[in-house]
Amino acid sequence: MRGLLMALFLSLAVAGGWAQPSGKKVLVLQATAYTSSVRETDATPFVTATGMRTRLGVLAVSPDLLKVLPYGTKVRLKDLGSVYGRGRGQFDALFQGRVFVVADVMHPRMREKVDVWLPDRATALRFGRRLLQVEVVEYPRR
């Protein structure tokens, strides 16, 4: 019986059975939060790299992720907890039912990270460094 289950799991993995439902791309990335403070951004703290005004629902990505998540990509976020494994789901109420848009870029030194815009510094500090599940809802039209 154990051999049959192992064979089934192996065949599902090889056949792509572990792929996400409906073919959606899902990434697990390290995330931080930022606000529209001059010390956290550039000289135009309320304007993103795409010219969009900052608001809840704006997501910045590291430059290397722009190939996978180009500007205008719509995503859903799920809180997987801090990078130390604590507080799973703590920010899901903030993310639930909200579609985020990739509209900003992080500093070039960042790699494989996302930055969630939040309205106040206290919440951003409480957010800390977390792992997020990023599910692509829609890619921008070319």
DRENPA-3360 file (N, C-alpha, C; in nm, 2 decimals, always signed):
BEGIN
1 = MRGLLMAL = +0.08/-0.12/+0.00/+0.00/+0.00/+0.00/+0.09/+0.13/+0.00 ~ +0.19/+0.13/+0.08/+0.28/+0.24/+0.09/+0.35/+0.27/-0.04 ~ +0.39/+0.16/-0.11/+0.45/+0.17/-0.24/+0.36/+0.23/-0.35 ~ +0.23/+0.19/-0.34/+0.13/+0.24/-0.43/+0.11/+0.39/-0.41 ~ +0.10/+0.43/-0.28/+0.09/+0.58/-0.25/+0.21/+0.66/-0.30 ~ +0.33/+0.60/-0.28/+0.45/+0.67/-0.32/+0.45/+0.68/-0.48 ~ +0.41/+0.58/-0.54/+0.41/+0.58/-0.69/+0.31/+0.68/-0.74 ~ +0.19/+0.69/-0.67/+0.09/+0.79/-0.71/+0.14/+0.93/-0.69;
9 = FLSLAVAG = +0.20/+0.96/-0.57/+0.26/+1.09/-0.55/+0.37/+1.13/-0.65 ~ +0.45/+1.03/-0.68/+0.56/+1.06/-0.78/+0.50/+1.08/-0.91 ~ +0.40/+1.01/-0.96/+0.34/+1.03/-1.09/+0.27/+1.16/-1.10 ~ +0.21/+1.20/-0.99/+0.14/+1.34/-0.99/+0.24/+1.45/-1.00 ~ +0.35/+1.43/-0.92/+0.46/+1.54/-0.93/+0.52/+1.55/-1.06 ~ +0.55/+1.43/-1.13/+0.61/+1.43/-1.26/+0.51/+1.49/-1.36 ~ +0.38/+1.45/-1.35/+0.28/+1.49/-1.45/+0.24/+1.64/-1.43 ~ +0.29/+1.70/-1.32/+0.24/+1.84/-1.30/+0.12/+1.85/-1.22;
17 = GWAQPSGK = +0.09/+1.74/-1.15/-0.03/+1.74/-1.06/-0.03/+1.83/-0.94 ~ +0.09/+1.88/-0.91/+0.11/+1.97/-0.80/+0.09/+2.11/-0.84 ~ +0.07/+2.14/-0.97/+0.06/+2.27/-1.02/-0.07/+2.34/-0.96 ~ -0.07/+2.47/-0.95/-0.17/+2.54/-0.89/-0.30/+2.52/-0.97 ~ -0.42/+2.52/-0.91/-0.54/+2.52/-0.98/-0.56/+2.63/-1.08 ~ -0.61/+2.61/-1.19/-0.64/+2.71/-1.29/-0.51/+2.77/-1.35 ~ -0.39/+2.70/-1.33/-0.27/+2.74/-1.39/-0.21/+2.88/-1.34 ~ -0.26/+2.92/-1.23/-0.21/+3.05/-1.17/-0.07/+3.03/-1.12;
25 = KVLVLQAT = +0.01/+3.13/-1.14/+0.15/+3.13/-1.09/+0.15/+3.18/-0.94 ~ +0.21/+3.10/-0.86/+0.22/+3.13/-0.71/+0.36/+3.13/-0.67 ~ +0.41/+3.23/-0.60/+0.54/+3.25/-0.55/+0.54/+3.27/-0.40 ~ +0.64/+3.22/-0.33/+0.66/+3.25/-0.19/+0.78/+3.34/-0.18 ~ +0.76/+3.46/-0.14/+0.86/+3.56/-0.13/+0.87/+3.63/+0.00 ~ +0.99/+3.68/+0.03/+1.01/+3.75/+0.15/+0.96/+3.89/+0.13 ~ +0.89/+3.95/+0.23/+0.82/+4.08/+0.21/+0.85/+4.17/+0.33 ~ +0.85/+4.30/+0.30/+0.86/+4.40/+0.40/+0.75/+4.50/+0.37;
33 = AYTSSVRE = +0.74/+4.61/+0.45/+0.64/+4.71/+0.42/+0.70/+4.84/+0.42 ~ +0.64/+4.94/+0.34/+0.69/+5.07/+0.34/+0.58/+5.17/+0.34 ~ +0.61/+5.30/+0.38/+0.51/+5.40/+0.38/+0.56/+5.52/+0.29 ~ +0.48/+5.62/+0.28/+0.52/+5.73/+0.19/+0.60/+5.83/+0.27 ~ +0.70/+5.79/+0.33/+0.79/+5.87/+0.41/+0.92/+5.90/+0.32 ~ +0.96/+6.02/+0.33/+1.08/+6.06/+0.25/+1.20/+5.98/+0.29 ~ +1.21/+5.94/+0.41/+1.33/+5.85/+0.45/+1.32/+5.71/+0.40 ~ +1.20/+5.67/+0.35/+1.18/+5.53/+0.30/+1.17/+5.53/+0.15;
41 = TDATPFVT = +1.16/+5.65/+0.09/+1.14/+5.65/-0.06/+1.23/+5.76/-0.12 ~ +1.19/+5.81/-0.23/+1.27/+5.92/-0.29/+1.21/+6.05/-0.27 ~ +1.24/+6.15/-0.35/+1.19/+6.29/-0.34/+1.04/+6.30/-0.36 ~ +0.98/+6.20/-0.43/+0.83/+6.20/-0.45/+0.77/+6.08/-0.38 ~ +0.75/+6.09/-0.25/+0.71/+5.98/-0.17/+0.56/+5.93/-0.20 ~ +0.48/+6.01/-0.26/+0.34/+5.96/-0.28/+0.32/+5.92/-0.43 ~ +0.43/+5.91/-0.51/+0.42/+5.87/-0.65/+0.50/+5.74/-0.67 ~ +0.45/+5.64/-0.73/+0.52/+5.52/-0.75/+0.61/+5.53/-0.88;
49 = ATGMRTRL = +0.69/+5.43/-0.91/+0.77/+5.43/-1.03/+0.69/+5.43/-1.16 ~ +0.56/+5.39/-1.15/+0.48/+5.39/-1.27/+0.39/+5.52/-1.28 ~ +0.41/+5.61/-1.18/+0.33/+5.73/-1.18/+0.20/+5.72/-1.10 ~ +0.17/+5.60/-1.05/+0.04/+5.58/-0.97/+0.06/+5.64/-0.83 ~ -0.04/+5.69/-0.78/-0.04/+5.74/-0.64/-0.04/+5.63/-0.54 ~ +0.04/+5.64/-0.44/+0.05/+5.53/-0.34/-0.09/+5.52/-0.27 ~ -0.12/+5.39/-0.24/-0.25/+5.36/-0.17/-0.24/+5.21/-0.12 ~ -0.33/+5.17/-0.04/-0.33/+5.03/+0.01/-0.37/+4.95/-0.12;
57 = GVLAVSPD = -0.28/+4.86/-0.15/-0.30/+4.78/-0.27/-0.19/+4.80/-0.37 ~ -0.09/+4.88/-0.33/+0.03/+4.90/-0.42/+0.14/+4.81/-0.37 ~ +0.21/+4.75/-0.46/+0.31/+4.65/-0.43/+0.44/+4.69/-0.51 ~ +0.55/+4.70/-0.44/+0.68/+4.72/-0.50/+0.75/+4.59/-0.50 ~ +0.82/+4.56/-0.61/+0.90/+4.44/-0.63/+1.05/+4.47/-0.65 ~ +1.14/+4.38/-0.61/+1.28/+4.40/-0.64/+1.30/+4.40/-0.79 ~ +1.40/+4.47/-0.84/+1.42/+4.48/-0.99/+1.43/+4.34/-1.06 ~ +1.49/+4.24/-0.99/+1.50/+4.11/-1.06/+1.36/+4.04/-1.08;
65 = LLKVLPYG = +1.26/+4.08/-1.00/+1.13/+4.02/-1.01/+1.04/+4.09/-1.12 ~ +1.09/+4.20/-1.17/+1.01/+4.27/-1.28/+1.00/+4.18/-1.40 ~ +1.08/+4.08/-1.42/+1.07/+3.99/-1.53/+0.95/+3.89/-1.51 ~ +0.93/+3.86/-1.39/+0.83/+3.76/-1.35/+0.70/+3.83/-1.32 ~ +0.71/+3.95/-1.25/+0.59/+4.03/-1.21/+0.61/+4.17/-1.26 ~ +0.58/+4.19/-1.39/+0.60/+4.32/-1.45/+0.50/+4.42/-1.40 ~ +0.53/+4.55/-1.42/+0.44/+4.66/-1.37/+0.30/+4.63/-1.43 ~ +0.20/+4.65/-1.34/+0.06/+4.63/-1.38/+0.01/+4.49/-1.35;
73 = TKVRLKDL = +0.10/+4.40/-1.30/+0.05/+4.27/-1.26/-0.03/+4.27/-1.14 ~ -0.15/+4.20/-1.14/-0.24/+4.20/-1.03/-0.22/+4.07/-0.95 ~ -0.21/+4.08/-0.82/-0.18/+3.97/-0.74/-0.26/+3.97/-0.61 ~ -0.28/+3.85/-0.55/-0.34/+3.84/-0.42/-0.23/+3.79/-0.33 ~ -0.24/+3.83/-0.20/-0.14/+3.80/-0.10/-0.19/+3.72/+0.01 ~ -0.11/+3.63/+0.06/-0.15/+3.55/+0.18/-0.03/+3.55/+0.27 ~ -0.06/+3.59/+0.40/+0.05/+3.60/+0.50/+0.09/+3.46/+0.55 ~ +0.21/+3.42/+0.53/+0.26/+3.30/+0.58/+0.34/+3.31/+0.71;
81 = GSVYGRGR = +0.34/+3.43/+0.77/+0.41/+3.45/+0.90/+0.54/+3.51/+0.88 ~ +0.60/+3.54/+0.99/+0.74/+3.61/+0.99/+0.84/+3.51/+0.93 ~ +0.95/+3.56/+0.90/+1.06/+3.47/+0.84/+1.11/+3.37/+0.95 ~ +1.07/+3.40/+1.08/+1.11/+3.31/+1.19/+0.99/+3.21/+1.22 ~ +0.89/+3.22/+1.14/+0.78/+3.12/+1.16/+0.67/+3.16/+1.25 ~ +0.66/+3.28/+1.29/+0.56/+3.33/+1.39/+0.46/+3.42/+1.32 ~ +0.34/+3.42/+1.38/+0.23/+3.52/+1.34/+0.17/+3.49/+1.20 ~ +0.16/+3.36/+1.17/+0.10/+3.32/+1.04/-0.04/+3.38/+1.03;
89 = GQFDALFQ = -0.08/+3.44/+0.92/-0.21/+3.49/+0.90/-0.24/+3.62/+0.97 ~ -0.15/+3.68/+1.04/-0.17/+3.80/+1.12/-0.22/+3.92/+1.03 ~ -0.17/+3.93/+0.90/-0.21/+4.04/+0.81/-0.31/+3.99/+0.71 ~ -0.36/+3.87/+0.72/-0.46/+3.82/+0.62/-0.59/+3.91/+0.61 ~ -0.63/+3.96/+0.72/-0.75/+4.05/+0.72/-0.73/+4.17/+0.64 ~ -0.60/+4.22/+0.63/-0.57/+4.34/+0.55/-0.56/+4.30/+0.40 ~ -0.52/+4.17/+0.38/-0.51/+4.13/+0.24/-0.63/+4.07/+0.18 ~ -0.72/+4.02/+0.26/-0.84/+3.94/+0.22/-0.93/+4.03/+0.13;
97 = GRVFVVAD = -0.96/+3.97/+0.01/-1.05/+4.04/-0.08/-0.99/+4.16/-0.15 ~ -0.86/+4.18/-0.14/-0.79/+4.29/-0.20/-0.70/+4.24/-0.31 ~ -0.70/+4.30/-0.42/-0.61/+4.27/-0.53/-0.50/+4.38/-0.53 ~ -0.37/+4.34/-0.52/-0.26/+4.43/-0.52/-0.21/+4.45/-0.66 ~ -0.15/+4.56/-0.69/-0.10/+4.59/-0.83/+0.05/+4.62/-0.81 ~ +0.13/+4.56/-0.89/+0.28/+4.59/-0.90/+0.29/+4.72/-0.97 ~ +0.33/+4.83/-0.89/+0.34/+4.96/-0.94/+0.46/+5.03/-0.90 ~ +0.55/+4.97/-0.83/+0.67/+5.03/-0.78/+0.79/+4.93/-0.78;
105 = VMHPRMRE = +0.91/+4.99/-0.77/+1.02/+4.90/-0.77/+1.11/+4.94/-0.64 ~ +1.17/+4.84/-0.59/+1.26/+4.85/-0.47/+1.40/+4.89/-0.52 ~ +1.49/+4.92/-0.42/+1.62/+4.96/-0.45/+1.69/+4.84/-0.53 ~ +1.78/+4.87/-0.62/+1.85/+4.77/-0.70/+1.93/+4.66/-0.62 ~ +1.96/+4.69/-0.49/+2.04/+4.59/-0.41/+1.94/+4.48/-0.36 ~ +1.81/+4.50/-0.37/+1.72/+4.40/-0.32/+1.70/+4.29/-0.43 ~ +1.69/+4.17/-0.38/+1.67/+4.05/-0.47/+1.56/+3.96/-0.42 ~ +1.47/+3.92/-0.50/+1.36/+3.83/-0.47/+1.28/+3.87/-0.35;
113 = KVDVWLPD = +1.24/+4.00/-0.35/+1.16/+4.05/-0.24/+1.05/+4.14/-0.29 ~ +0.94/+4.15/-0.21/+0.84/+4.25/-0.24/+0.82/+4.34/-0.12 ~ +0.76/+4.46/-0.14/+0.74/+4.56/-0.05/+0.60/+4.60/-0.06 ~ +0.52/+4.59/+0.05/+0.38/+4.62/+0.05/+0.36/+4.77/+0.11 ~ +0.29/+4.85/+0.04/+0.27/+4.99/+0.09/+0.16/+4.98/+0.20 ~ +0.19/+5.05/+0.31/+0.10/+5.06/+0.42/+0.08/+5.20/+0.46 ~ -0.03/+5.24/+0.51/-0.06/+5.38/+0.53/+0.01/+5.45/+0.65 ~ +0.06/+5.36/+0.75/+0.13/+5.42/+0.86/+0.25/+5.34/+0.90;
121 = RATALRFG = +0.34/+5.41/+0.96/+0.47/+5.36/+1.00/+0.46/+5.25/+1.11 ~ +0.37/+5.27/+1.20/+0.35/+5.17/+1.31/+0.31/+5.03/+1.26 ~ +0.22/+5.03/+1.16/+0.18/+4.91/+1.10/+0.29/+4.85/+1.02 ~ +0.36/+4.93/+0.95/+0.47/+4.88/+0.87/+0.58/+4.82/+0.95 ~ +0.61/+4.88/+1.07/+0.71/+4.82/+1.16/+0.66/+4.69/+1.22 ~ +0.53/+4.68/+1.25/+0.47/+4.56/+1.31/+0.47/+4.45/+1.20 ~ +0.46/+4.49/+1.07/+0.46/+4.39/+0.96/+0.60/+4.32/+0.96 ~ +0.70/+4.40/+0.98/+0.84/+4.35/+0.98/+0.88/+4.28/+0.85;
129 = RRLLQVEV = +0.95/+4.17/+0.87/+0.99/+4.08/+0.75/+0.91/+3.96/+0.76 ~ +0.83/+3.93/+0.65/+0.74/+3.82/+0.65/+0.76/+3.74/+0.52 ~ +0.70/+3.62/+0.52/+0.69/+3.54/+0.40/+0.55/+3.56/+0.35 ~ +0.53/+3.59/+0.22/+0.40/+3.60/+0.16/+0.39/+3.51/+0.05 ~ +0.27/+3.45/+0.03/+0.23/+3.38/-0.09/+0.18/+3.48/-0.18 ~ +0.24/+3.49/-0.30/+0.19/+3.59/-0.40/+0.13/+3.51/-0.52 ~ +0.00/+3.52/-0.54/-0.07/+3.45/-0.64/-0.10/+3.55/-0.75 ~ -0.05/+3.53/-0.87/-0.08/+3.61/-0.99/-0.23/+3.60/-1.03;
137 = VEYPRR = -0.30/+3.71/-1.03/-0.44/+3.71/-1.07/-0.45/+3.74/-1.22 ~ -0.37/+3.84/-1.27/-0.37/+3.88/-1.40/-0.25/+3.96/-1.44 ~ -0.19/+3.92/-1.56/-0.08/+3.99/-1.61/-0.12/+4.11/-1.69 ~ -0.04/+4.21/-1.70/-0.08/+4.33/-1.78/-0.08/+4.29/-1.93 ~ -0.17/+4.36/-2.01/-0.17/+4.34/-2.15/-0.05/+4.41/-2.21 ~ +0.00/+4.35/-2.31/+0.12/+4.41/-2.38/+0.07/+4.48/-2.51;
% end
